[in-house]
Amino acid sequence: MKIPFINNAPKAESVIESSKDGLGTFGGVFTPSILTILGVIMYLRFGWVVGNVGLLGTLLIVTLSTAITFLTALSIASIATDQRVRGGGAYYMISRSLGIESGGAIGIPLYIAQALSVALYTVGFAESVVQVFPALNFKLVGIATTILVTVLALVSAKTAIRAQYFIMFGIGISLLSLLFGKPIEPTEIELWGASDANSEPFWVVFAVFFPAVTGIMAGVNMSGDLKEPGKSIPMGTFAAVGVGYLIYMGLPIILANRADALTLIENPLIMRQISYWGDAILIGVWGATLSSALGSILGAPRVLQALARDRVLPKWMHFLGQGSGDDDAPRMGTIVTLGFALAAVYFGDLDLIAPVLTMFFLTTYGVLNITAGIERILGSPSFRPKFKVHWIFSIVGAIGCIAVMFLINATATIVAFIFVLAIYFWLERRELESTWGDVRRGIWMAITRAGLLRIRVEEDSKTWRPNPLVLSGAPTKRWHLIDLASSITHNRGLLTVSTVITNDKFSVEHQNTIEDNIREFLAKRGIQGLVKVLTADDPFKGGERLVEAYGLGALVPNTIILGDSENEAIRKDYCQMISTFHRLQRNVLIVHDDKQKGFGKKKRIDIWWGGLKGNGGLMMILGYLLQSSRSWFDAEVYLKMVVGSEKGAEDAQKNLTEISKKLRTGAKAQVIVSNGRTFDEILHESSKETDLIFMGMAEPDENFLDYYGNIQQRLKGLPTTILVLAGEEISYGEVLYQQDEFQED
């Protein structure tokens, strides 16, 4: 048996600012919520539910459905009593907790669902009217109803709420008429419904019924019109859930006593036949559809207004954030929503999109549960709700929402998820800035704290990663240093770009501004890293202080990257700084830049090797890491060694090739016979056409200043050269033998 989908998705009403003369709990929260809960599914599908699964099965479905709704209500109460909930309802709550991207990813689908729901409910109203008065035109009735409901919403939200009082009165009369009715045939109470041949499975019936209890957000979305949102939202929501549960638990008993299972299944308007006054049921059906349409035309423009004011919508749509009158009514948004709804009434086949609409509402509930759960788990000092809920209830509520979504319609659930994710990534790419904080920082803080406390102080060769700190000065002038560091880390290590400013008059605010500018500079070039700016009287002492103090726990930069200095006037201080870095057990990479060619074509790297220990092992790792990066991808790495005679060359070539093969770095072994030439002559002749050279440095001692001066003479005329000084107490040979770890990254 194919069951047509009837959407009873919740309506939303809100304005942007709370009012001192606003609505109370009964009018602002309870009334719209209970009118949404007691909707068209109750009138047109409850008999079908009882007929399929019987009295006990129906009571179980009602209890399970209400349990999920109640858990979500707990999360809503927790959030609502922690923050001042302004206009935008669910969008406002989510965006202020999970961030503007998450809020927008939920808020935009929520608006679309509410706007289309206006058409869905007015079409439902038109269909029921045409069944009673066949002479009327279906589309004209739908269009006229949509316009009249919109006009009522434009008058004022309070007027619309007063109209809902009359609708609630009509629903009350219909329930009383049903209570005092009588059976249409002799029947026995069927505990488990019709026979298997005539009934639908339990979870199919559950999926059809569940939208009947998803009206709790109607009161939340009235947040901007409420006098005391923090008090009214919890009280009104819980009252609506409780009253709805009592009514839904009582109706199955009446239905099971007045008709048999097959009759309940086959007659959608069975309530009209078993009521004292049958036409009262029509009043209830019409009231339910009109109240839902009214709630949607109130709520949708207000969500749209909140989205526009937060700059979530494109710039050309910012005019939708305008408000009119004392109550800041979103009239422009209401007119846009009216056009949206009229087009859907005239052209749309709403039966196809109704499941997706329900998915959007349930997605909202699930995210609200997740929001409350995360806030509670993190225990942020800023989250201090008056209504405290243990995080386990919120997480169970979120799981329940997701499970119900798949039970109702798996395809629609996937479509809704894809749509929400697409909006999220679109908003993330726009890099929206908000003036409020969100829970994401708390999440990362919790993860970072847990990770830092678990990192061992002792370095482990198996898990070694490069964590470079670049002493870049002005990043625009020494971009090659940052480019090199980024290629080495390649999403494996933690990169820090640092600058020492030799002006102690810089204020903290000015220092923070420079850091922000550097972050923006890196972000535009796709570089992920941290930024640190330090002020000092002397740049070299400042660099030493930065390297010594920078870091958190065991997570400190293990490799310092800096530019070469050919200025003899400052060479002593420069060499002293290098010695300090080595004493602090940091690896040092000094980049002697070829200012004309830079890194050339990034196709060839020469490593002048003196063994696997110390500098040699580190240079092989660096060559491998560069070779596996995007900018140096598939560059040829040559492992070069100089021997004194042809006799030793053959053995050296064999050993070097074997080592390279075992280490699996892809480096090509090349042994060069000196034949009486000096190393400098061989170096300049063999590496003159390469793009990058790696050379080791001796450990600093009392003669390091003279040693460094000799290096400066050696480097003249060479391509870009990196001088490598290994400082960490770690066996790089063991790191290389664990190279599979890098290949899996």
N, C-alpha and C positions, 0 to 999 in steps of 0.2 A: 504494500500500500504506500503510495507516494504522498507525503505530507507537505502541503505548501508551507513555505517558511513565513512566519509572522514575526516581524521584528518588534520588540518592546524595549528597544534600547533607551537608556536614560536620557532625559532632557537636561539641559544645563541653563541656569540663569545666574548671571552675575553682572555687576557693574564694576567700574574701575576703583572707586574709592569707597571705603566704609562710611556710613553716615550716622551721625549722632541721633538722628530721628529715623533711623532705619527700621527694618522689619525685625520682629521677634522670632523666637524659636518656632512657634506654631505656624505662623504665616510664611516665614522665610525659608524654613528647612523641612519641617514635618509635612506640610501640605504638598509642596511639589514632589517630595520623595514618595509619599504614600500614593499619590495619584499616578506616578510612573510605575510603582510596584503593582498596583491594582489596575492592570491594563488589559489590552485586547486579548492577550493569551489566557487570562483568567476567564474571560467570557466565551472565547471561541475555541479554546484548546484544552481546558481543564477536564471537561467530560471525556475527551479523547484519551487524556493521560490516565484517568481512573479506569476507563474501559480496557486499556491495554495492560496495565500492570496491577490493577486491583487496588483495594484500599490500603493494604500494608505497603505495597510497592510505591504508591503515591506518597504516603506519609514519609517513607524513606527518602524519596527524591526531594520532597520539600525540605526535609531536615538537612540533607547533604548540600543542597543549593543554598539554603539560608546560612549554613555554617561557613561557606566560602564568602558569602556576602558579609557576614558578621566579622570575619577575620579582616576583611578589607576595611570595614567600618572602624575597627580598632586602629588600624594604621592611619586612617584619615583623621581620627580623633587625636592621635599622637602628634601628627604633623600640625594640625590646626591649632593645638594648644601650645605649640612651641613658637610659631611664627605668626605674625599678623597677616592673615590671608586676605589679599586684596583681589581686585577684579581679575578674572581669568581662571578662577577655580583650580581645576586639576593642572592646567598648564602652569599657573603661578606656583603651585606647590612643587611641582617637579623641577621647573627651571631654577628655582631658588635653592634646591637641594642638590640635584644631579648636574646642574649646569644648563646654560642657555641652549646648547646643541641638543641635549636630551629633551629639554622642555619643548623646544621647537619641533623635534622629531615626533613628539606625541601631540603637541598642540595643533599642528597643521592637519594631520589626519582626523583629530577630534573635531576641528571646525568643519571639515568636509563631511564627516559623518553626521554632525548635527544639522548642517545645511540640507543635506539630502534627506535627513529624517523628517524635515518639515514636509517635503513632498511625499514621503512614504506614508505619513500619518493622514495627510489630507486626501491622498488617493484611497486609503483604507476607509476614511469617512465617506468619500464619494461613492465607493462601491456599495457600502451598506445602505446609503440613502437611495441609490438607484434600484436596489433590490426591493425596497418598499414602494418607491415611486418610479416605476419603469419608464415613464414618459420623459423623465429628465435626461439631459445629456451628461454622460459621465465626465468628460473632460471639462465642460463648462462648470460643473459643480466643483470639481477639483481646483480649477483656477480661481473661481470666486471664493472658495473657502480659504485658499492660501492667501489671497489679497486681504480678506477680512481679518484673518488671524494676524497678519502683519500690521494692519492699521491699528489693531488693538495693542500690539506690542509697542508701536511707535508713540501711542498716547502716553504710556508710562508703565514701568515695571509694576508699580503698586496697583494700578488699574487691572493689569493682567492677573496679579495674584488674587485680587477681589473676584475676578471672573472665575478663578479656579475654585473659590469657595462654593460657588453655585454648582460647578461640575462635581465637586466632592459630595455635595448634598444629593445630586442625582445618582451618583454611584452608591451612596448610602441607602437611598430608597430602593435601588435595584437589589441590593443584598438583603434588605428586609423582606422584599417581595419574594425572593428566593427562599428565605428562611421559613416563611409562612405558606409556602406552596405545598403541593401534594404529589405523590407518585403518579406516573402515567400508566403504570402496569405493575402487577404483582411481581416482586423480585426478592431474591436473597442476596445478602451482602457477599460479593465475590472478593476474597482476600487477595488473589493473585491475578485477577483479570480474566479476559477471554481465553479460549483455547489457543494453543501455540499456532494453529493454522490461521487464526484471525488477528493475532496480536503482533506488535512490533517488539524488538528486543529492549531490555531495560535501558541500556545506555542511549539508544536512539530516542526513546521517550524522554530521558533525562535531558538530552541535548535540545529537544523541542521546548521543554518547560523552562530551562534555566534562564533565558532572557527575561522571564517574568519577574525575577528578583534583582535585576541589575539596575535599579533606579536610585541607588543611594547617592550618586554624584549630583543629583538634581539640587539638593540642598547645599552642597559644597559650592556649586557654581553660583549660588546666590550670595557668595561671600562679600561682594562689594556693596550689597544692599542691606546687610545685616547690622544691627546695632552693636551686638557683641559676638563676633564670629567665633572667638575661642570658646565661648560658652554654648552658643546656639547650635553650632555644627555637631559636636558630639551628642548633645541631648536630643536634638531633632532627628539625627540619623539613627541613633539607637532606638528611639521611640518608633520610627517608621519601620525599621527592621522587625521589631517585636510585634507591632500590630499586624504587619503583613504576614508574619509567621503564624500568628493565632488564626487569622482569617483563612490562610491557605491550609492550615491543619483541620479547620472545621468544615470547609466546603467539600472535601472528599467524602466525609461521612454522610452529608446530605445527598450528594450525587449517587453514592453507592446504594443508598436506601430507596431511591426513587426511580431507577431505571437499571436494566441489566447491561452487561458489558457491551454487547453488540450494538445496542441502541445508543449508548454513550459514544461509541466509536464512530458510528455512521451519521450522527446528527450534530453538526457543529453548533447549532443554536438550541441544544437540548435544554439549556437554562430557561429559555423563553417558554417552553412547554411545561416545565415543572414548577414555575413560579406562580405566585398568587395573582400577580398582574404581569402578564407576559411582556407588554410593551415597555415596562420598566427596564427590562434587560436591554432593549434597543437604546433607551436613554443612557444606560450605563456604557454601552459600546460606543455610542457617539461621544459621550463625555470623555471616555478614556482616550479616544483618538484625537479629539480637539485639545484636550489638556496636554497631551504629548506634543502635538504640533505647536501649541503655544509655548511650551517650555523650550522647544528647539529653536523657535524664532527669537526667543529672548536670549538664549544662551549662546548660539552660534556667533552673532555679531559681537558679543562681548569678548569672546575668545579671540576673534579676529582683531578687535581693538587692542587687546593686550599684546598680541603678536606684533602688530604694527608699531606700538609704542616701544617695544623692546628691540625694534629694528631687525626682527627675524625675517619679516617679509621683504621682498625686493624694494629698492628705493622708490620706485614709481607707485608703490602701493602704500606709502607711509601716510597718505591722507586719510586712510581708514582708521588711524589712531585718534582722529578728532572726536570730541564729545560735544553734545548739545544740551542746553538747559542746566538747571540746578543739579539734576541727578547724573549729569555727564553721559547722557544716553548716546549710544553709537548709531546715530541715524544713517550716516553714510554706509556703515557696515550692514545695517538692516536692509537698506535698499539693494545693496549688492547681493545679500543673501536671498532676498525676495526674487531677484532675477535668476539666481542659481536654482531656486526651488521651482519657479514657474517653468523654466526650461526642462527640468527633470520631470515635472508633471506632464508636460506636453509631449516630450520626446522619449523619456526614459522608460525602460522596463525594470522597475525597481525590485522585482522578485530576484533578479540576477545579482544585484549589488547588496541586498539586505544582509546576507551573511557576512560580507566584508565590513559593513557598518558595525555590526555587533562585535566583530573582531577588534575594531579600533577602540570601542568602549572597553572591552575586556583587557586589551593591551594597556589602556590607561590605568585600570584597576591593578593589574599586575605590577606595573612600574611604581605605582604608589606604595604597594606592599614592599617592593624591593627597596624603595627609598627609605621607608620607616625602618626596615630591618637593618640596612647598612648604617643609618645614623645611630641606631642603638648599639650595634656591634662595635663601631668605632669609639663610641663613648666620648665624642667631642665635647669640650666644655660649653660650646655654644648651643648644643642641643639639650634643652632643659624643658621638656614638655610637662605640663601639669598632669596630663593623662598618660601615665607610663605603661608601656606594653613591652613584654619580653620579645626579643627579636625573633624567637622561634615561631611565634604566632604569625608574624608578618611574612616570614619566609614560607611557611606552610600555605598562607593565603596566596602568595605569588605562584607557588607550584600548582595550587588548585585552579587558579585562573588560566594558566597555560594548559593544564590538562583538559579543562572544560572547552577551551578554544578548539583543541584538536578533536574533541568529541563532537562538537557542533558541526564543524566543517574543516577538515584538515587542509584542503586546498585554499580556502579563504584565509585560514590562519597563515599559511606560507606567503600568500599574496600580501597580507597585512604586514608581516615581518619584513619582507623585502622592501615594501613601500616606506616603512618607518626607517629602515637602515639607509635607504637611498637619501632620504631627507637629512638624516643625521650626518652623513658624509658630505653632503652638499653644504650644510651649515658649517661643518668643521673646516672645509676648504675656504670658506669666506672669512675665517678667523675673526668671528664676532667677539667684541669685548663687552663685558658686563660690569656693572658697578657693584655687584654683590659677589660674595664668595660662594663656593659650592662644595659638596661633599667629596669631589674627586681628589682634592688635595689631601683630605683626610685619609682616603683609601691608599694613596701612594705613600703617605707618611707611615701608615701602618705596615705596608709591605716593606718599605725601606727600613723601618726600625727592626722588623723581624729578620731581614736579610743581614743588616749590619751586625746584629748580635750573634749571628751564626757564622760570620766570616772569621776564620782563624787568623791570628796574628802571624803565625808561621806561614811562609809562602809554600805553596804546594805546586811542584813542577807540573803535575798533571792538569791542574786547573789554571795555569798561568795565563794571564791576558795582559796586553799592553794597556796601561792607563796613563797616557801622555799628558803632561802639562806643558803648554806652549807659551814661552815668554815672547809674545808677539810684538810688544810695543803697540804702535798703531796698526791694527789688523789690515788696513787697506795698503800699507806700505810693505808688509811682510806676509802677504797672502800665501806665498809658497810654503811657509812653515805650517800654516793651518791646513793647507791642502795635503801636505805630506802626512801630518798627524792623522787627518781624517782617513787617508788611504791605508795607513797602518792599522788603525782601530777597526775600520770596516764593520761597524756594528758589533764588534767583539769586546772592546774595552770602553773605558769612560774617558772622554776627551775634555780637557779644561783649557780654555783660552784665557790667558792672564796678561795683565798690563800693570807695570809699575809706573806711577806718575810721580815725577820729582817736583811736587808742589804740595807742601803740607798745609797750604791755606785752602785747599779744596774742601768744601763742606760735604757732609754725608749725602745730602740730597744731590749734589753735583756728581758725586762718585756713583750713586745709584743710576743717575741719568746716563752716564757713560756706559755702565754695564748694560742698561736697556738698549742703548744704541748698538752695542756690539752684538747683543743677542739678535736684534733685528737684522743686522748685517749678515750674521751666520745663517739665520732662517731663510733669508732670500736666496742664499746659495746652497740650500739643502744640507747644511752642516748641523748635526746634532751634537751638542756639547754644553758644558757649563761655562760660566764666565765669572772671573774674579778680577777686580780692580783694587790695587793697593797704592797708598800714597807713602812716600819715603823721601828723606833728604838726599839719599844716595841710591842710585838705581841698582847697584850691585848688592849693597846691604839689604835693600828692599827685596831683591830677588832671593837672597839667601833666607831672609825671614819668611817670605812667602812659601818657599819649598819646605822649610822646616815645620811651619805651623799648619799648612793647608792640608785638609783631609778630615775624615770622620772615622774614628775608631781604627780598624785595620784597613779601611779603604782609603789609601793615599796614592797620589801619583807615583808610579814606579819608574817613569821615563821622562826626563826633562828635554825638551826640544827648544833650541835657541839658534839664533843666527851667529855667524862668525864675526869677529871684529879684527880689522886690519889696522886699527888706530893704535899706534905704539904708546900714545900718551895714557891710555886707559888699560893697556894690556896687563899690567900687574894686578889691578883690581879685578879684571875679567878672569884671569887665571886663578886668583884667590877664590872667586865665586865657583869656578869649576871644581876646585879642590874641595870646597865645602859640600857641593852636591855629591861628590864621590864619598866623602866622609859620612854623609847622611844615607849612604847605600842606595843612591838613585842612579839609574842608567842615564847617561848623557849623550845626546845626539846633537852635534854642532854642524850646522848646514852652511857650507861654503858655496854660495850661490853664483852660478854663471849668469850674470845679469842680462846677457843678450839672448841666450838660448833657454834659460830656465831649466826645466826638466826635459827639454828636447821633445822628441816624439813619444817618449815613454814606452819604448820598445826594447831597450837593452839595459841591463843592470850588471855591473862588474863588482864582484866581492873579492877583495884581496885578502886571502885567508892565511892564517898562521896556526890553525889548529881549532879543535872543537871547543876547547875550554874558553871561558871568559868571553872576550870580544868576538871570537870566531863563531861560537854558537849563537850569540845574540844577532850577529850580522846575518847568519843564515835564516834565522827566524824572521827578521825584518824583510829580507829579500823575498821570502815565501809569502809573507803577509801582503807586501806590495803587489806581487805577481797575481794574487787572488783577488785584488780589489778591482773595482770597475774601471778606474782610470788607467791602471797598469795591467789590465787583464791580458794574460798570455804573453807578457813581456819575457824575453829570454834572459835568464839569469846565468851568469858565468862565474864559476868558482875558480879563482886564479891563485896559483902558487908558483914561486920562483925557486929553482934548484940550481946548483952550481955546475953540474955536468950532465952529459947525455946518459951516462951510466945510471945515475939516480933518477933520471926523468921517467924511465919506463915503469919502475916500481912505484914511483910517486903518482904517476897517472893512473895506474891500476888501483892503488889504495884510495885515491881521491874519488875515482869513479864508483868504487864499491861503497864508500861512505855516502856519497850522494844518492846512490840507489837505495841503500837501506833507510835513509832518512826520508825518502819519497818527497822531496821538495821540488823536484824537476830541474834542479840546477845542473848545468853542464860543466864537467871538470875540465880544466885547461892548465897544464903544467908548462911553464916557460923556462928554458935554459938560459942562464945569464950570459954565458960566453964572454965573460969579462966586463959586461956592462954593469953600471950601477943600478940600484933599484929605482931611483928617480928616472933614469933614462928609460928603463923598461916600462914603468908606470905611464909615462907620457906617450910612449910609442904605442903601447897595447890598448890604452883606454881613451885615446884621443877622440874616437868616434862614438863612444858610448853615451848614454843619456844620464846615467847616474852611477856614482862610484861610492862603494862602502870601504872605509879603511879604519883599522883599529888604532887606538891611542894608548900610550903607556900610562900607568897609574901615576897620579901626581906625586911628586917628591920635591925635595929642595931645589932641584934643577928644572922644575916644570916650566918656569917662565922662559928659559932658554930653549927648552925642547919645543915649546909652542911656537916660538919665533922661527925655528927651523922648519916647522910644519908649514908656516905661512909661505916660506920660499918654495917649498915642494909643491904647494897647491896652485901656484901661479900658472895660468894657461890651461888648466884642466877643466873638463866639464864639471857640472855641479857635483860636489863631493860631500859625503856625510862622514864625519869623524865620530866613531863609536867608542864609548867608554863604559863598559859593563860595571855596575856598582852593586847590584843585588847579590845577596848570598844565596844563589840558587844555581843548580846544575842545568844549563841550557841544553846540554846533551840529552838529559832526561825529557825536557820539554819537546825536543825534536823527535825523540822516539815515541812521543805521544801525539804525533802530528795528525793522526786520524781524528783527534778531537776537533782540530781546526777544519778538517775537510768536511765534517758533518755540520758545521755552522751554516 
